[in-house]
């Protein structure tokens, strides 16, 4: 199952990037900053929610090229939620996003080692995101109670109401932004498959 995950989207590139960063830290080419790992991951998790809610669920663009991006990045995934090739973020989205993260981290810290440590945390969180998203959509029963709950949580977004449960890896941003609901209290949407249909 893990091998299938590596073969899709930008996952192989993501692993190669993390290995390269680890090698730089191990040989002390760049100083590693431990506190930056959870901070970089937290930055990714905030981005996970905001991108999913405000970019991937944005109304359809009138610009054909942008509309085609919206379809590839998310709309088509709602139409065919079990289609494996639509589960993962493509490299042409991940590379500029990672570069933007790195640029923000570098400007904020003015230190290459800290910025790369923050980026490592964000990329580890992205790898976790891609794994959790994959597990949610394939016929696999996770072993841990948390993983089983997150699988159900994400599938509620796809099959009960696409206006709720935007967190793929955790509900932390859904709670303050009021996009969390108890599943039995949430209304069923008719447009979970065809966004803006």
C-alpha positions in Angstrom: 0.0 0.0 0.0 2.8 2.4 0.8 4.5 1.7 -2.5 1.2 2.6 -4.3 1.2 5.9 -2.4 4.8 6.7 -3.5 3.9 6.2 -7.2 1.2 8.9 -7.3 1.2 12.7 -7.5 4.3 14.4 -6.1 4.9 11.9 -3.4 8.2 10.5 -4.8 9.4 14.0 -5.3 8.3 14.9 -1.7 10.3 12.0 -0.3 13.4 12.9 -2.4 13.2 16.5 -1.1 12.9 15.4 2.5 15.8 13.0 2.0 17.9 15.8 0.5 17.1 18.1 3.4 17.9 15.4 5.9 21.2 14.8 4.2 22.1 18.5 4.4 21.3 18.5 8.2 23.1 15.2 8.9 26.4 16.3 7.2 26.0 19.7 9.0 26.0 21.6 5.8 23.1 23.6 7.3 22.2 24.0 11.0 19.0 22.2 12.0 16.6 23.9 14.4 14.3 21.4 16.3 11.6 23.8 17.3 11.0 24.7 13.7 9.6 21.2 12.8 6.3 21.6 14.7 6.0 25.3 13.8 6.5 24.4 10.1 4.0 21.6 10.4 1.5 23.9 12.1 1.9 26.4 9.2 1.1 23.6 6.8 -2.0 22.6 8.7 -3.3 26.2 8.7 -2.6 26.2 4.9 -4.3 22.8 4.5 -7.6 24.2 5.8 -7.5 27.6 4.2 -6.5 26.2 0.8 -9.1 23.5 0.9 -11.9 25.8 2.0 -11.2 29.0 0.2 -9.2 28.0 -2.9 -10.3 24.4 -3.8 -13.9 25.2 -3.0 -13.9 28.6 -4.6 -16.7 29.3 -7.2 -15.8 28.3 -10.7 -13.7 30.8 -12.6 -14.8 32.3 -15.8 -11.2 32.0 -17.1 -11.0 28.6 -18.9 -7.4 27.9 -17.8 -8.1 28.6 -14.1 -11.3 26.6 -14.3 -9.2 23.6 -15.7 -6.9 24.0 -12.7 -9.9 24.0 -10.3 -11.2 20.8 -11.9 -7.8 19.0 -11.6 -7.0 20.2 -8.1 -10.4 19.5 -6.5 -13.7 19.6 -8.4 -13.0 16.4 -10.3 -11.9 14.7 -7.0 -15.4 15.4 -5.7 -17.0 13.9 -8.8 -14.9 10.8 -8.6 -13.7 10.6 -4.9 -12.3 7.0 -5.3 -10.2 7.8 -8.4 -6.6 7.4 -7.1 -4.9 9.7 -9.6 -7.1 12.6 -8.4 -6.3 12.1 -4.7 -2.8 13.6 -4.8 -1.5 17.1 -5.3 0.4 17.3 -8.6 4.1 18.3 -8.7 3.2 21.5 -10.6 1.2 22.6 -7.6 3.5 21.3 -4.8 6.8 22.8 -6.1 5.6 26.4 -6.2 3.7 26.0 -3.0 6.8 24.7 -1.2 8.9 27.5 -2.8 6.4 30.1 -1.4 6.6 28.5 2.0 10.4 28.6 2.0 10.4 32.2 0.8 8.0 33.3 3.6 10.1 31.3 6.2 13.3 32.8 4.9 12.0 36.4 5.0 10.5 35.8 8.5 13.6 34.2 10.0 16.5 35.7 7.9 18.3 32.4 8.6 18.8 29.6 6.0 19.0 26.8 8.6 15.8 27.9 10.4 13.9 28.4 7.1 14.9 25.0 5.8 14.0 23.4 9.2 10.6 25.1 9.0 10.2 23.9 5.4 11.1 20.3 6.6 8.3 20.5 9.1 5.9 21.7 6.5 6.9 19.0 4.0 6.6 16.3 6.6 3.1 17.6 7.3 2.3 17.5 3.6 3.5 13.9 3.4 1.2 13.1 6.3 -1.6 14.9 4.6 -1.1 12.9 1.4 -1.1 9.7 3.4 -4.2 10.4 5.4 -6.0 11.6 2.3 -5.0 8.4 0.5 -6.1 6.1 3.4 -9.5 8.0 3.5 -10.3 7.1 -0.1 -9.0 3.6 -0.6 -10.5 0.3 0.7 -8.3 0.1 3.8 -9.3 -0.1 7.4 -6.8 1.9 9.5 -5.6 0.3 12.8 -5.7 3.3 15.2 -8.9 4.8 16.5 -7.7 8.3 15.4 -7.0 7.2 11.8 -10.4 5.4 11.6 -12.1 8.6 12.9 -10.2 10.9 10.4 -11.2 8.6 7.6 -14.8 8.9 8.5 -14.4 12.6 9.1 -13.1 13.2 5.6 -15.6 11.0 3.9 -18.4 13.0 5.6 -17.1 16.0 3.6 -17.4 14.0 0.4 -20.6 12.2 1.0 -22.7 14.2 3.5 -21.9 17.9 3.2 -19.0 19.6 1.3 -19.5 22.8 3.3 -18.3 21.1 6.5 -15.2 19.1 7.7 -12.5 20.8 5.6 -9.7 19.5 7.7 -8.2 16.4 6.1 -5.6 15.5 8.7 -7.3 17.1 11.8 -10.3 19.1 12.8 -8.4 21.9 14.6 -9.3 24.6 12.1 -12.8 23.4 11.5 -13.7 24.1 15.2 -12.9 27.9 15.4 -14.2 28.5 11.9 -17.5 26.8 12.5 -17.1 24.2 9.8 -17.3 21.3 12.2 -20.6 19.7 13.1 -21.7 16.5 14.6 -22.5 14.3 11.7 -26.0 13.4 12.9 -26.8 17.1 13.2 -25.5 18.1 9.8 -27.8 18.6 6.8 -27.2 16.4 3.7 -26.0 18.4 0.7 -27.1 17.6 -2.8 -23.9 18.9 -4.3 -21.2 16.9 -2.6 -20.3 15.3 -5.9 -20.8 18.2 -8.3 -19.5 21.3 -6.5 -21.6 24.4 -7.5 -23.9 22.0 -9.4 
